[in-house]
Amino acid sequence: MSANSASFDRAIPVDQIAYNEQGLVPAIAQDYLDGTVLMMAWMNAESLQKTLESGEAWYWSRSRQELWHKGATSGHIQKLKSIRYDCDSDAILMSIEQVGDIACHTGERSCFHQMDGAVSAPPADTLSQVFQTIEHRKHFPKPESYTCKLFEGGDNKILKKIGEESAEVVMACKDNSPEDIASEVADLLYHTLVAMSYHGVDVKAVYRKLQERRG
């Protein structure tokens, strides 16, 4: 039993889940850092119990009619961070750390990667989506892009903007203007993300630090 399994056991009553006629309940796996929905699979009471006890995701394979330890073959296991169930007790939501950052059997990060017939990054939180756009500009520059102009200017231009935007945040706070504070913080966050991308630091690395400090 993992160190955290006792808290998981208390978090969800396995025998009170509203399983369907086949004894199954849908389980959604969501990235614990940026909220990306990674996959949906099925659990029965046994796989749910094994998930709680081991701290890693177990599902029930309807095609093979057997328990399925996610990532046992590929190495892309899912480490359970938290688990909850909905108001009707007939759906489960797991917050997980996806080892290898690949949840889909196709090799994509998320099973929900298709949109209008094309492969597309699944939606995450706003900061992560902005960071993805910045990364795209870095690898596929456009002459008219403000982000690309920042990259071209390097540290001197990027850090100068961070300094300017930091001062603007201070002034907005001194003026006690909620709208201006929100606007200036948005500018500061954007320019900070550009600096992170320029130096090869992923936004999820910051999220991990925040999670560690959160305790």
N, C-alpha and C positions, 0 to 999 in steps of 0.2 A: 504494500500500500504506500502511495506517495505521501510526502509530508503534508500536502495540501488536501488530501482526499477527504479528511474528516470534515473540513469546511464545505467541500463539494457535496458530501453526503447530506449535510443539513440544509443545503441550498435547494434541493429538489427531491420531492417524495416520489420515488420510483413507482410505488404501488398506487399512487393517486393520479398518475398521468392518464389522460383519456385516450387510450390506444384505439385504433380503428378495428374493423372486423377481423383484419388479419393480424392483430396484435402489434401494429406498427404506429409510429408517430414520426412526422416529418421533423428533421433536425437541420437547422441552418447554421453554417460555420461562417463566422465573421472575423476579419482581422482585428486583433485587439488594439492595434496602434492607430490605423487610419479608417477603420469602420468598413472597409471593402467587404462586400458579400462574396465569399469565395466559392461556396457550393451548397447544395441541398441534397441530403440523403435520408435514409430511413433508419430508425432505431427500433428495437424491441426492448422489453424490460431487461433482458440479459446484457445486451450491448450497452444500454444506458448505465447499468450497474458497473460494468467493466470500465466504462469511460470515467465514472466517478472514482472508482478504486485506483485506477492506473494513472489518472491525470492525462491520458491521451485518448483521442477520439476513436471509438469503435462504432461500427454501423452494422446493419443487417442487409446483406445482398439479396435482393429479391430474385435476381436471375440465377444465382448460384445456390440460393437457399442455405446460406451459412453466415456466420459472424465474419466481419471484415475489419481488421485492424488497419486503419488508414495509414498508408506509407510503409507497411511492413515489407513490401517488395521494393518500392522505389526509394525508400528512405525519406520520403516527404511526409513525415508524421505530423500530426496536429497536437500541440501541447495545450491543454486546457487551461485557460486563465480564469474564466468565470462561466456560469451557466444559469439560465433562467427559463421559465416557461410562461406562456401567455395567459390571458385572463380566463380562457376556457380550458386550460391545461391540456390542449390538444396540439401544441407545437412547441418546439424547443429551440432556443437561440443560444449558441455557444460562442464565446469570445475566445479566440485561439491564436497561438503563435504558429504560423505555417512554416515548418522547416523547409528550406530551399526556395521559399516564396513561390511554390508551384502546387496548386490544389487540383487542377484539372488533368485528366489523363491525356489530354492533347499536348500538354506541356505549357499551357497558358497559366497565368497566375490564378485566374478565376474561371469557373465554368461559365460565368455570365459575361463572356467576352465578345459575343456576337451582337451586332447592331446593323439593321438594314442589309444583312447579308455580308457585312464586312467585319473583320476582326478589329475590335476597339478596346482600349483600356477600360475596365469597369469603373464606375463612379466611386470616389472615395470622399473624404472630407475636403473642404474648399482649399485649405492650404496645400494638401497633397496634389490636388488637381492643378493649382497654380504652378506648383513646383514641376509637375509633369510638362506643362506648357513651356516653362523656362528651359527645361532639359531638351525639349524638342527644338527650341530656337537655337540652343547651343550646337546641336548636332546637325540641324538643317536650317542654317541662317537665312534670313530674308533681309535685303538691304534696307527696307523701310522700317524694320522692327526696332523699337526703342530698346528692347532687351538685348538685341544683337549689338547695338551701339554701345551699350554698357560693357558687354563682353569685349568688344574691340578696344575699349578704353582701359581694360584691365583693372587691377587693384586700385590704382590712383583714382579713376573715375567712380568705380563702384563704392569704395570706402568714403570718398568725399560725399556721395549722395546719402550714405547711411548716417554720416555726421550731420548733414543738413536736416534729414528727416527726423533724427533724434531730437534736434533742437526744436523742430516744429511740434513734435509731440509734447515737449516740455511747455512750450508756449500755449498750446491748446489746453493743457491741463491747468496752467496758471489762469487762463481766461475762463475756466470752468464751463467749456462749451462741449456738451456731449457729442454733437454732430461732428464738430471739428476734431475732437479727440479720436472718434472712430475713423474718420477719413485719414488723419495723419498716421495713426497706428497701422492702417491698411497699407499706406505708402512705405512705412518703415519695414513692415513684414515682407512686402514684395522685394524691396531692395536687399534685405537680409537673405532672402531665398536666392536671389541672384548671386550674392557673395558665396553662399554655400555651394551652389552649383558650380561656380567658377573654381572653387577649391575642392570639388569632388566629394562633398559631404551631402549625403541623402537626408531628406527631411525626416525620415523615419528614425535616423540616428538621434535626432533631437527628441522625438517622441519617446524613445527608449530611455533617455536620460530623465525625462519628466516622469515616466512611469517608475523608475528607480527611486527618484526623490519623493514620489508620492507614497512610497512605502508599500 
